[in-house]
């Protein structure tokens, strides 16, 4: 296995930033991560660190798993920005079957913040299982008719695929276009994400079936780091990006979180991984601790992607947090104080 390593920042930055410790750490973790992975760190539009293999370079597509939700949330919110949807819209406006089964108080915002209150399949492995339904319509109908309400909407956070998949179905009803087509129009094409898709043997799950590349995900995260702008184009409003980073429910009401994500809080379609002394988010992302890691360090102004070709069954949380700490020791912050 031959990896290539590239540092391509300014000459002065190269003199100050030595990523040799990270390079060595990745080599140490190679058995844990699998042989096919790529790592990309960017700051101010320039590559700070890149490591890839011939079999899996930064433009090769790998499974996103639950990180698929991040892109789905961005799509939904782009339509909110355009006035085609509202966060206060009731699900029943688009999916009347929910009123039939006594689920008439769920809003689009509840869907984006894990607060629908609808019971999910048991066990972590089932939370983001590959879509077994013929369509998002069939899936939404199943949630309406076959799943109970465990908590009143807006009173508890539960980590599952239900909310984002319902939101994706609402996109289809509101636009009369498929989820995949809208994602292509609003997110994938504007961000130059050529390796990104949600097809998995003709089955689509907006919460789990996405695949992308380190290059593509860096573009997506750069847009968020730049408050919704990418290459001079407005993708999301500044207000929407800020809302995504804002805690949407009291931490004490987070009822169902898998251990790899324990200690993080949830905004709107993304995780807040760290805060400053004033409670403002400094690190945001959507870590998939079972294979890949994606985060934005706002304090230090960089994006980080570690993408593996395939998801793994064992959590890599401690490994990934150790790498985050290592990178933070290399890239200086801008005076932010963590909690």
C-alpha positions in Angstrom: 0.0 0.0 0.0 1.5 3.3 -1.1 0.0 6.5 0.2 0.7 9.9 -1.3 1.2 12.9 1.0 0.8 16.5 -0.1 1.2 19.8 1.8 0.2 22.7 -0.4 -0.3 25.8 1.7 1.7 29.0 1.6 5.5 28.8 2.1 5.3 30.6 5.5 2.5 28.3 6.6 4.5 25.2 5.6 7.4 26.4 7.7 5.1 26.6 10.7 2.7 23.6 10.3 4.3 20.2 10.5 1.8 17.4 9.9 4.4 14.6 10.3 2.8 13.6 13.7 -0.6 13.2 11.9 1.0 11.3 9.1 2.5 8.9 11.6 -0.7 8.6 13.6 -2.6 7.6 10.4 0.0 5.0 9.7 -0.4 3.6 13.2 -4.2 3.5 12.8 -4.2 1.9 9.3 -5.4 -1.5 10.6 -8.2 0.2 12.4 -9.3 2.4 9.5 -8.9 -0.2 6.8 -6.5 0.0 3.9 -8.8 2.2 1.7 -9.2 5.7 3.2 -8.4 9.3 2.3 -7.7 12.3 4.5 -8.0 15.9 3.5 -7.6 19.1 5.5 -8.2 22.5 4.0 -8.0 26.1 5.3 -8.7 29.3 3.4 -9.3 27.3 0.2 -5.9 25.7 0.3 -4.8 22.1 1.1 -3.0 21.8 4.4 -2.8 18.0 4.4 -3.7 15.3 2.0 -3.2 11.6 2.3 -4.6 9.1 -0.1 -4.1 5.6 -1.6 -4.0 4.7 -5.3 -7.1 2.6 -4.7 -9.0 5.3 -2.9 -8.0 8.9 -3.6 -9.7 12.1 -2.5 -12.1 12.0 -5.4 -13.2 8.4 -4.9 -16.6 7.8 -3.5 -17.2 6.1 -0.1 -20.2 5.4 2.0 -21.5 8.3 4.2 -23.8 6.3 6.4 -25.7 8.5 8.8 -23.6 11.6 7.6 -26.0 11.5 4.6 -28.4 13.4 6.9 -26.2 16.5 6.8 -26.6 17.0 3.0 -30.3 16.1 3.2 -30.8 18.8 5.9 -29.0 21.4 3.8 -31.3 20.6 0.8 -34.4 21.0 2.9 -33.1 24.3 4.4 -32.2 25.6 0.9 -35.9 25.4 0.1 -36.8 27.1 3.4 -34.5 29.9 2.3 -36.4 30.2 -0.9 -39.7 30.4 0.8 -40.9 27.1 -0.7 -41.1 25.5 2.8 -41.3 26.8 6.3 -39.8 25.3 9.4 -43.2 25.8 11.1 -45.0 23.9 8.3 -47.0 21.0 9.8 -46.2 17.6 8.3 -49.9 17.1 7.6 -49.8 19.9 5.0 -47.9 17.6 2.8 -48.6 14.2 4.2 -52.3 14.1 5.3 -52.0 10.5 6.4 -50.2 11.7 9.6 -53.4 13.4 10.8 -55.4 10.2 10.1 -53.2 8.4 12.6 -53.1 11.0 15.3 -49.7 12.6 14.4 -50.9 16.0 13.5 -48.5 18.1 15.6 -45.2 17.2 13.9 -43.5 20.1 12.1 -40.7 20.3 9.6 -38.5 21.7 12.3 -39.2 18.7 14.4 -38.1 16.5 11.5 -34.8 18.4 11.1 -34.0 18.3 14.8 -34.7 14.7 15.8 -37.9 15.7 17.7 -40.7 13.9 15.8 -41.3 11.7 18.8 -42.0 8.7 16.6 -40.6 5.3 17.7 -37.8 3.8 15.6 -36.6 0.3 15.0 -34.7 -1.1 18.0 -30.9 -1.4 18.1 -28.2 0.8 16.6 -27.8 -1.4 13.6 -31.4 -0.8 12.6 -31.5 2.9 13.0 -29.9 3.5 9.6 -30.5 0.2 7.9 -30.7 0.3 4.1 -34.0 1.5 2.8 -36.4 -1.5 2.6 -39.2 0.5 1.1 -40.1 1.0 -2.5 -40.2 4.7 -2.2 -40.0 7.6 0.3 -43.8 7.8 0.1 -44.1 4.2 1.3 -41.7 4.9 4.1 -43.6 8.0 5.3 -46.8 6.1 5.2 -45.3 3.4 7.4 -44.1 5.9 10.0 -47.6 7.4 10.0 -49.6 4.1 10.3 -47.2 1.6 12.0 -45.1 3.5 14.5 -46.2 4.9 17.8 -45.5 8.3 19.2 -43.2 7.9 22.2 -42.8 11.6 23.1 -44.8 14.6 22.2 -43.2 16.3 19.2 -40.6 18.9 20.3 -40.1 17.4 23.7 -37.3 14.9 23.2 -34.4 14.2 20.8 -34.1 10.7 19.4 -31.3 9.7 17.0 -32.8 7.9 14.0 -33.6 8.2 10.3 -37.2 9.1 10.6 -37.1 12.9 10.7 -34.8 13.5 7.8 -36.5 10.9 5.6 -39.8 12.5 6.3 -38.4 15.9 5.5 -37.0 14.5 2.2 -40.5 13.2 1.3 -41.9 16.6 2.1 -39.4 18.1 -0.4 -40.8 15.7 -3.0 -44.4 16.7 -2.4 -43.6 20.4 -2.3 -41.5 20.5 -5.5 -43.1 17.6 -7.4 -39.6 16.3 -8.1 -37.6 13.4 -6.6 -35.4 13.8 -3.7 -32.3 12.8 -5.8 -33.2 15.4 -8.4 -33.6 18.2 -5.9 -30.4 17.3 -4.1 -28.6 17.4 -7.5 -30.1 20.8 -8.3 -29.6 22.6 -4.9 -26.5 21.0 -3.4 -24.5 18.6 -5.6 -24.2 20.6 -8.8 -23.7 24.1 -7.2 -20.9 22.6 -5.0 -19.2 20.6 -7.7 -19.8 17.4 -5.8 -19.3 15.0 -8.8 -18.8 11.9 -6.8 -21.9 12.3 -4.6 -25.1 10.3 -4.9 -27.7 8.6 -2.9 -28.4 5.5 -5.0 -27.8 2.1 -3.4 -29.0 -0.7 -5.6 -31.9 1.6 -6.7 -32.9 2.2 -3.1 -32.8 5.6 -1.6 -32.5 6.6 2.1 -31.8 10.3 2.6 -30.6 9.4 6.1 -28.1 6.6 5.2 -27.6 5.7 1.6 -25.4 8.6 0.5 -21.9 8.2 -0.9 -19.4 11.0 -1.5 -15.7 11.8 -1.7 -13.3 13.6 0.6 -13.0 16.3 -2.1 -16.8 16.7 -2.4 -17.4 16.8 1.4 -14.7 19.4 1.7 -16.6 21.6 -0.7 -19.8 21.1 1.3 -18.1 22.0 4.6 -16.2 24.9 3.1 -19.6 26.4 2.1 -20.8 26.1 5.7 -17.6 27.5 7.1 -18.0 30.5 4.7 -21.6 31.1 6.1 -23.4 29.6 3.1 -21.2 30.9 0.3 -19.2 28.8 -2.2 -17.1 30.2 -5.1 -19.1 33.4 -5.0 -22.5 31.7 -5.0 -25.0 31.8 -2.2 -26.0 28.2 -1.4 -27.6 28.8 2.1 -28.4 32.0 3.9 -26.1 33.1 6.7 -29.1 32.9 9.1 -29.7 29.3 8.1 -26.1 28.3 8.6 -26.2 29.9 12.1 -29.5 28.0 12.9 -27.9 24.7 11.9 -25.2 25.3 14.5 -27.6 26.4 17.3 -28.7 23.9 19.9 -32.4 23.3 19.2 -33.4 21.4 22.3 -32.1 21.3 25.9 -29.4 18.7 26.3 -31.3 17.1 29.2 -34.0 16.1 26.7 -31.7 14.1 24.4 -33.2 10.6 25.1 -31.6 8.3 22.5 -28.0 8.9 21.4 -25.6 6.1 20.4 -22.4 6.0 22.5 -20.1 7.2 19.7 -22.0 10.5 19.8 -22.4 10.9 23.5 -21.2 14.3 24.8 -22.1 16.1 21.6 -25.2 18.3 21.2 -27.5 18.6 18.1 -28.4 21.6 16.1 -30.4 21.4 12.9 -29.2 18.6 10.8 -25.7 18.6 12.3 -23.8 18.0 15.5 -22.1 20.6 17.7 -19.0 18.8 18.8 -17.4 21.6 20.9 -18.2 25.1 22.2 -16.3 28.1 23.6 -16.6 29.5 27.1 -19.7 31.4 26.1 -21.5 28.4 24.7 -20.9 29.3 21.1 -20.2 26.4 18.7 -16.5 26.1 17.7 -16.6 22.6 16.2 -19.5 21.4 14.1 -19.9 18.4 11.9 -21.6 15.0 11.3 -19.1 12.4 12.5 -19.8 8.8 11.5 -17.8 7.1 14.2 -18.3 3.8 12.4 -16.1 4.6 9.5 -15.5 8.3 8.7 -15.1 11.7 10.4 -16.2 15.0 9.0 -15.9 18.3 11.0 -15.4 22.0 10.7 -13.2 23.8 13.2 -14.5 27.3 13.2 -12.0 28.5 15.7 -9.0 27.4 13.6 -10.8 27.9 10.3 -10.2 24.5 8.7 -12.2 21.5 7.4 -11.3 17.9 8.1 -12.4 14.8 6.2 -11.3 11.3 6.9 -13.3 9.0 4.6 -13.2 5.3 4.5 -14.4 3.3 1.5 -16.8 1.2 3.5 -18.5 1.6 6.9 -17.3 -0.5 9.8 -19.3 -2.0 12.6 -17.0 -0.9 15.4 -17.0 2.7 16.7 -13.7 4.6 16.1 -14.6 7.5 18.4 -11.5 7.4 20.6 -9.2 7.1 17.5 -10.9 10.0 15.8 -10.9 12.3 18.8 -7.2 11.6 19.3 -6.6 12.7 15.7 -8.6 15.8 16.3 -6.5 16.7 19.3 -3.4 16.1 17.3 -4.5 18.4 14.4 -5.5 21.1 16.9 -2.0 21.0 18.3 -0.7 21.7 14.8 -3.1 24.4 13.5 -3.3 27.5 15.8 -6.7 28.8 16.9 -7.9 32.4 16.7 -8.2 32.9 20.4 -11.2 30.7 21.0 -11.5 29.2 24.4 -13.2 25.8 24.6 -15.5 24.9 27.4 
